[in-house]
Amino acid sequence: MTGSADPEKTDQALVASADPSLTMAARKLAGSARCLNCDTELKGPFCYYCGQPDRNFMRFFPALLRDLMEDLFDLDSRFMRTLKPLLFKPGRLTKDYMAGRRFRYTPPMRLYIFSSIAFFLIAALLSTNAFETGNKIGEGGIVQITTDNEEQKQKVEEALSQLHPDLRKQIDVDQAISDSVSDSDNEETDETWFESKDISFNDEPWDRETNPVNVPWLPNWLNDRINDEIEGSPDKAKQINDNPNLIVDKVFDILPATMFILLPVVALIFKFWYLFAKRYYVEHLIFSLHNHSFIFTCLIVMLLLEVLEVRFAGSGFEAGKLAMQWLAIGIFAWIPVYLLISLRVVYQQGWLLTIGKFFAIGISYVVLLVLLTSIVAILSFVLL
């Protein structure tokens, strides 16, 4: 006669066979038999009823601080497990998510938000083409040159070389270069600048009083706003010409939100081309989130490679510069291959049909992206 299995030994066996990366270290547990929040009997480090972890915060502060620092710098283990399939296993994240294997990976929305914010932040920081280069002048004096006009920089440096070393340290090189080109730039802009009267409407020069924009099917407030923008466009264009970063900053303010709004539309494109695939709209949305996260991550790596390439080129390390270029080319080539394979893996259709839909979806997406870019450019100019 065989006896029944000991429940305590069974629980111990389950704990021993569990994936350690999916639970918490024993030193972090409170060791409670019941949940301290809802008093439910615990079968592991998390309460199955309310989800509260059985974690002990009542410890010596140095030990607690050490755990907090580990959590901060080690990031989330789910995030680290997500990176490999995200970058090298097309469609894997989406298939696992739809199959219910979700807790081991970073949620799709969180992954998209993190990757998109990181990309736009890095791109905004690198959008300016001014680089700081230290040039020693005199005895230990360092001047920061932030200009791309090499010819003007050389002229200023030649003039500075004729001055006494103590005097050279007191000169603002940026201001000297700016003053040397400001007069010629102002003359050119004054000669070539346009005015609001140069804009035509109804085959006649625009005028706020005699010939304003008046579209019959638009509300009056919108017609007034259009005329306000036409009237102020020369001043805005001059501001952008004087400081191009104004429009760049505004674009990066608007673009993340517009890309987020684009996601549901992209999911509708997938829904249209896979209309008979018997999939819910949310499945297409999850697939879109994963693929956009992959693209943003690749773009982040490419931006960082470009920074390294510039550094290597500046230091004369040609091998490093060439390696960065080839890595960027490899990533750029991997993006469309990854997207094609992910379609095949997730939707399980033949290669011929998948390739056809890949190009159809790609064309639809490019058209949508061009439209979105135009809207962002117009909004950036209007909101300037």
Order of alpha helices (4+ residues) and beta strands (2+ residues): alpha-alpha-alpha-alpha-alpha-beta-beta-alpha-alpha-alpha-beta-beta-alpha-alpha-alpha-alpha-alpha
